[in-house]
Amino acid sequence: MIPPVANNFVAGEDAPAALDHVRELNADGVGAILNLLGEHYDDPAKAADDAAAYCDLVDDIADAGVDACISVKPSQLGIDVGEDVFRENLADVVARAEVRGVFVWLDMEDHTTTDATLDAFEHHVTDHAAMGVCVQANLRRTREDLERLVELPGTVRLVKGAYDPPKEVAYRGKATVNERYREELEYLFEHADHVAVGSHDPEMVGYALDLHDEYGTEFEIQMLMGVREEAQFQLAEAGYDVNQYVPYGDKWLSYFYRRVRERKENALFALRAILG
C-alpha cells in the first residue's frame, strides 16, 4: 500500500486507481500522461508483461473516455535486453493505441539509448502520427536531433534532462542548460507544428507563452504529478493546454525517493508530511 506522502507523486498501484486520478484532473481541465512504473528490465518476460499491461491500459483509457494518453520507457520495453525486443514490444503497444485512438509518448532515458529511441520513434510515427518523443536539452546533439524530428509527424517534448551524462556529450551547469533549453525551445516554436514544454521552471513556462505569442505555434505544458500542481491548475484555468505526467504501479518506492531527492522543496514537502 502506498503511504499518504507518496500518494502526492504516484497515483496508486493499479490502473483503476490511476484512472480515478485522471478523472479528478480532467474535472480541473488538466489532461494526463499515464506511466506504468518500471524500467531497466534484463528479463524479456518482464518487458513483454509491461507491454501487455500498456495495451490493456490503452483499452482502459479508450473505454473510460477520459482525457489521457500513455508514456513508455524504452528500458521498460526491453531495450536493455536488445533493440529487437524493444522494437517488438513497442510495435504491439503502438498498434493497440492506433486502433483505440490513444496518443503514445516515448520517454528518453540514458544518452546511450538516444539513437535507438529516435530510430524507433521515426519508424512508427510515419504511420501513427499520434506519437511524441522526449528530447533532452542538455545533450550536445539535441539541435541536430530536433532538425530531424521537426520534419516528421508527431510531437517533441523538450525537457532539460534528468540524467547525468558525461561532459563529452552534455552541457553541464544550470545556467548553460537553461540557455540551451531556451534556444531549443525557440527552435521548436519556430519550426514545429506543436510543442510540448516539459518544465516546472516558471521562467521557462513564461518564455514558452511569449514564444507562442510570437510564433503562434500550438503547444502544451507538461509537469509531473505532485510538483507545482497549483500552477498546473492555474494555467489550465487560463486556457492553456496542460497535461500532468502521472506514474502508477507497485514499483513506486524508487520513483518516490527519486522525486524527493531531485528538488529541495519536494524533500521539505515529504518531511512535513511525515512529521505531520
N, C-alpha and C positions, 0 to 999 in steps of 0.2 A: 504493500500500500504506500502511495506517495504521501509524505508528510505535508502539512499545510504550507510550509515555507517553499517547498519545491513546486507546489501547485501553481505558484506565480510564474514559473518558467516552463512547465510541462503540463499538457492538457490531458492528464490521465494515462492509464496504462493500456487502453484499448481504443479501437476505432469509435465505438458508441460514445465514449467519454469525450473524445476529440470532436466529434460532430456536435455534441451538446455545446462545447465551447464555440464552435463555428457559428451556431445559431445565435449565441449571445453577441458575438462580434457583428454578425450581419444586422442584428437589430439596432446596432450603433453605427451602421453604414460602413463597416470595415470588412474586407474580404479576408480569406485565409489561405495560407500555403501550408498544406499538411505534410509533415515529415515523420515517417516511422523511424524511430531512433535505432541506429545500428550502423557499424562501419568496420572496415578493415577485416573482413572475413577471409580466412585462408582455407575455409571448407566450402566447396562448391554447393553442397547441400543447403548450407545456411543462406548463401546468396540466392539460391533458387527459391527457398522458402520466403525470403523477403520480397522477391519479385512477385511471387504469387500473392503475398499479402497486399502489395501495392495494386495488383489487378483487382482484388476484392475491394480495396479502398476506393478505387475508381468507380466501381459499381455502386458502392455505398453513397458516394458523393452525388452521382447522377440520380440515383433513386430518391435521395433526400431533397434534391432540388436546391441545394444551398450554394452560396457564392464561395467556392473553394476550388483549389487545384492541388497538385501534388509536387513535391520536390524530392528527388532521389540522389543519393550519393554514389559515385562510381565504385568506391571501395565496398559499399553495401551490396552492390550487384555483382561483385566478384572480380574487379579489376586487379586485385592483388593475387588472385588465382591465375588469371590470364585474360588478356584483352578479348579473346574469343568468348570467354564465359560472360564477361561484362556486356559485350555486344548482343549476345543471345538473350540474356535476361532483359536488357533494356528494350530490345525489339518486342518482347512479349508485353511489357508494360505500355509501350507506345502504341502498339496495335490495339490493346484494350481501350486506352484513352481516346484513340481516334474514333473508335466505334461509339463510345459513350459521350463524346464531346467534352472531355476534361483536359485542361491545359497541363502540360508536363514541364517542370523546371528541372534542369540538370545542374546540380551543385558542382562547384570547383573545389578540389582538395589540394593536396601537396603538388608543388610545381613539377614533380617528375611525372605526373599524370595529365598535364595540361594538353599535350598533343593528342593523346588517346581520347580525352574527353571531348575536345573540339572536333576531332575527326568523326566521332560517333554522333555528335550533335549535327554536323553538316550532313552526314549520311541520312539521318531521319527527317530533318527539318524541311528538306526539299519536297517531301511528300506529306509531311504532317506539320503544317505551319504553326499549329498551336503548341509551340515549344519555346522555351527560353533557356539560356545558359548563363552561368555566373562567370564574371571575369574580375580578376584582382588587379587593382590599380598599382600596387606596389611592385609588380613584376616588370622588369625592364622590357620585356617582349610585348607588353599589352597593346601598345599602339598598333603594332603590326597585326596582332590578333583582331583588333577592332576593325581595321581596314578590310580584313577578310570577312568578318561577321556582318558588317553593315550591308554587304552585297547579298546576304542570304535572307530568306524569310525568318520569322521568329523574333525574339526579343532578347536583348542583353541586359542582365542585371549587373551593375557596376558596384563593387564593394572595395574597401581599402585593402583588405587582405588580413585574415586572422592567423595565418600560418607564419612560420619564421624561416623563410628560405635563405640560403647563403647570399652574401653581398654580391657575389658574381652575377647572380640572376635577379636580384631585387634591390630596390631602393630602401635605405634604412633611415630612420629618423622621422619623427612625427611631422615636422614641417615639410620635409621633402615629399613624404607620402601624401600629405594634404594637397600640396601643389600638383602632384601627378593626378590625384583624383579630380581636382578642378579642371585640369586640362583635358583629361579623358572624358569627363562628363560633358564638357562643351563640345568635344568632337562628336559624341553620340547625339547630342541635341541638334547639331548642325547636319549630320549625315544619316541618322537613323529615322525610321518611321515611328518608333515607340521606344521609350527608355524606361528601365526600372532602376530607380535610385535606391540602392541598398545602403542606408546610412542612418545612424541615430544622431549624427552631428548636426545641431541646429544650423550651424554656418553652412554646411553643405546642402541641407534641405532648402534653406533660404536661397542659396545660389541656384539650385535647380528651379525654383519658382521664377527667378529672374531670367534664367535661360529659356524657360517656357514662354515667358512674355516676349523675349527677343526672337525666338525661332518658331514658336507656335507648335512645337513638337508634342505629341501626346506622351504622357508619362505617368508613372505610378510611383508611389513611395512604399518601400518595404522596410519593416522593422520587426525585431524579434518580440515574441510574447514575453511580457514581464519587463520590458525595457522601454521607458518613456511612453507608456501606454496612454497617459493623458494627452500627450502631444499627438498620438495617433488619432484619437477620437476628435480632437480639435481640428486637425487637418481634414478629416473626413467630413466634419460638420461644415467646414468652409468650402466643401465641394470638390476636394481633391480625391483622387483615386488612391486609397491606402489599403495595403494588404499586410497582414501580420503573419510572420513565419511561426507556425505552430507545431512544435515537436510533441510526440506522444510515444508511449510504449514502455515496456518493462525495463529497458536499458536506460532509465532516466538518471541514475545516480551520477555517472561520469559526466553526463551533459550538464546537470545542475551545478556540479562543482566547477566545471569549466566556465560557465556563465558567471559564477560568483568571483572566480579569480580574475576574470577579464577586466572588470571595472570596479573601482573603489566603491562607487555608490551601490552597486549590486551587493558587495560584501557587507556594507553597512546595513542595507535593507534586510539581508538574511540574518545578520546578527541581532538586529532589533526584533525580528520575528521570533527568533529562538529564545531571546531573553524576555519576550513579552513586553 
